[in-house]
Amino acid sequence: MVRGVMVVFLAVFLGWAVPVWAQPQGELNATAAAELGAADAVLNALYQKILADRAEDPGFCADLREAQRAWLKFVDYHLKTVFPLKAGENLREVYGSMYSLDFAVMKTVLLNQRVEQLKALVKLAEER
C-alpha cells in the first residue's frame, strides 16, 4: 500500500497525464523506463557539455569527473537502501511487480536532481 501511494505521488510529481491506476503494469513500466532513459540522456549531454566548455581548465574537469563518480556511487547505494535485500532474497519476491516501476521512478528523480545541480554549476560559472 505504501509503495502504491509512493508511485502515485511520484507519478503526479513527474507530471504523468494518465492516472497510474488506469494503465496496465507493462505500460507503466515502459513509461517509467522511457522517462529514466530521457533523464539519463539529458544528464549525460549536460555533463559532456560542461566538460567540453571547461576543457581549458583540467583541474575543474578532474574535480567534476571525481564528483560525478562519487554521485553515481551515491545513486547506487541510495537505491540499495531504498530497496534493501538480504542475502538470497529475490527482488521480485520482496517488492513484487511494482519494483521495476518504483526503481525507475526513484532513479529518474535522482537523475533530474543531478541535472538541476549541474545547471546551477553552469549558472554559477556564468556569473563569475
Secondary structure as UniProt FT lines:
FT   HELIX           2..14
FT   HELIX           20..22
FT   HELIX           25..53
FT   TURN            54..56
FT   HELIX           58..82
FT   TURN            87..88
FT   HELIX           91..95
FT   HELIX           96..98
FT   HELIX           99..127
//
